[in-house]
Every structure is written in C-alpha cells, then in structure tokens.
Amino acid sequence: MLLPFTGIKRLSNTLHFGMMTSTYVALSIFLWNHYQEALTAIQALTAEFSALKDVLNLMHADFIHFHKQEHLYLNGLKDVLLKDRVSVQYVQALDEVAVRQEEWNSAREAANHALVDIHLQNAEAMASHLEIQLKVDKQWELGSEPYNHFRQEALLLNYRTALDELEQLIVMHLFELSKLSLSGTGYKQRQQISKALQ
C-alpha cells in the first residue's frame, strides 16, 4: 500500500512528464514540418537558381566575386572616420550659430529676446565643445576652406544616409518578395538600382 503522499507525488510526476511528453511531441512535429518545408524550398530555389545562372551566364566564381564586392561595400560604409563625423557636427554647429545669431539680431527689439539669447548660447556652447574635441585654435569662418570641405562632407553624409535607408528598404522588399517566391530580381538588378541612385 502506498502512502497518500507517495501516491500523490507519483500521480503528479506522471501528469507532469506526460504533459512534457506531449509538448515534446508537438515540438517535434513542428520541427519536422519546418524541416520538410526547408527541404522543399531548397529544391525549388536550387532549380530557380540554376535557371537564373544559365539565363544570366553566371559562374560560381561570379558569386564569390559578388560576395567580395558586397563585403567591401558594406565595410566601406563603416569606415567614416570619427574625426570627419565630429568635423561635420562642428560645421552643423557653426551653421546653427549663424542661424541663432541672425535670430538674435532680428529679435533684439522683440519680447522673446531672452529665448533667442538662450538658443544662441546653446549653439555657441556646442560649437566650443566641438572645437575642443577637434583642437581648433581659431573658429572656422563661414566660407573658409575647412568649413566648405566639411560642409560638403555633411551633405554627402546626409545623402549616404538616405541612400542606405533606401537600400535597406529595397533589400527588405526583396526578402519579402523572395518569401512569396515572387522576387525575380537578383543581385545584378539590386546593383543596377544602387548605381542608378548614385
């Protein structure tokens, strides 16, 4: 005869492990189904890939070359130097100082002089902070050679950022289309789109 506690414990273990077994069965079925889907997708995509290779006259070495190009391109996006970024920020801060100075000049008589004065002080403080980081002895004049250089860099940085966001959206769209097996566009077309945007 079992003690009541032992019987309850045995029943509890049976129920617990029985539920775990059903969980493992469900998980196994889930994994098996997705494994079968993956095999089907691999077979279908391999055939589609072979057809595209033949149509576009591509070899295996071309894909290795494409991969290297993409790797170099993506690494190039990371290589924006910190000093250049700070210099771009400095140019933006100088532009902010110029805007706030104009506001301050036009608001001398206005009632919001104090607010405009605070904005001017904040912009000047940011410019001074960036001058210390860049070790600039004399503040860059608007229109000077370093100012114009990094002003152009700021414009290029904004352009690259917009281009990167657009490229990210295109890649996301291609992934969505490939999930639906509707892509029909490959690396070459993405490369052509990228070149056309530049």
Secondary structure, DSSP 8 states (H G I E B T S, - for coil): ---HHHHHHHHHHHHHHHHHHHHHHHHHHHHHHHHHHHHHHHHHHHHHHHHHHHHHT--HHHHHHHHHHHHHHHHHHHT--HHHHHHHHHHHHHHHHHHHHHHHHHTSSSTTHHHHHHHHHHHHHHHHHHHHHHT-SS---TTSHHHHHHHHHHHHHHHHHHHHHHHHHHHHHHHHHHHTT-----HHHHHHHHHHH-
